[in-house]
Amino acid sequence: MVGNKDFPDSLQFSPMISHGLAVFTELVCSILLVLALFTRFALIILIGCMSIITFLIYSSDPLGDKEHTILYLFTYLAIFLTGAGKYSIDKNVFK
């Protein structure tokens, strides 16, 4: 069986769908980010995922517990604003 029934369901889908979406985001979009392919598209999804984790799932936790998600969120935002770079696949393929 795919999914975790104890996974937080912040979007009011079933926990298994939320878990599948999180796994897809963290696996596929992170690979796209490392390859610098469809960078901004992958970053939009990653920023959305980190925003949900930071502001919905960890909303009542102290700052120290959500420090990693905030750092990832700001890193994704910085890459989104600056672009993938001149040696990225995006730059070379999609001029």
N, C-alpha and C positions, 0 to 999 in steps of 0.2 A: 504494500500500500504506500502510495506517495503522499508526502505531507506529514505534518506534525499537528495533532489535534490540540496540543497545548500552546500552539503558536499564537501570538497576539493578533486579534482580528480588528485592527483599527479602521479599516475601510468598509466594514460591515459586509464583507464577503465571507465565505466559509474560511475557517483557519487553514484548510488545505490549499485553497486558491491563493490566499495571502502568502503562505509559505512558498508556493510555487513561483509566484511573482517576485518574491524577494530573492529566491535562488537564481531565477533568470536574470534579474537585475545585477546581482553581485557577480555572477559568473560571466554571462555573455557581454554585458556592457563594460565590465572591467577589462575583459580581453580586447574589446574594440578600442578602449582607451589606451591600453598598452601598445596596440598595433597602430594607433593614431589613424584609425579608419572610422569614418562616420562619427568623428569626435564629439561634435556639438550635440548630435542626436543622442549619443550614449550619455553625455553629461547631463542633458535635461532629465533623463530617466534616473540617473544616479543622484542628482540633486533632489528630485522628488522623493526618492527612497530615503535619503538621509534626512530630509525635512520631516517626513512622517515619523521616522525613528526618533529624531531629536525632540520634536514638538508635540507628538501625540503619545508615543509609547513611553518615553522617558520624561514626560512633562513634570511629574511630581518628584522626580529624583533630584538629589543635589547636583551642583555643577560638576563635581569631580566624577560622578558616574556617567555623565553625558559628554565628557571632555573629548573622547575619541570621535564620537559622531559629529561634534561641532568642528573638530579639526578636519575631518574628511569633507564636511559640507563646505567649509571655507576654501579648502584646496580645490574641490570641484568647481566652485564659483570662480576662483582665480583662473583656472585653466579655461573655463568657459569664456571669460572676459578677454583673455589674452590670445586665445586660439591655440591650435595644436603645434605650431612652430613651422619653420621653413623646411625641415627635413621630414615632415610627416607624410604619410601616404595620401592624406586628404589634399595637401598642398600640391603634390606631384600628379595625382590622378585627376582631381576635380579643380582644375585651374579656373 
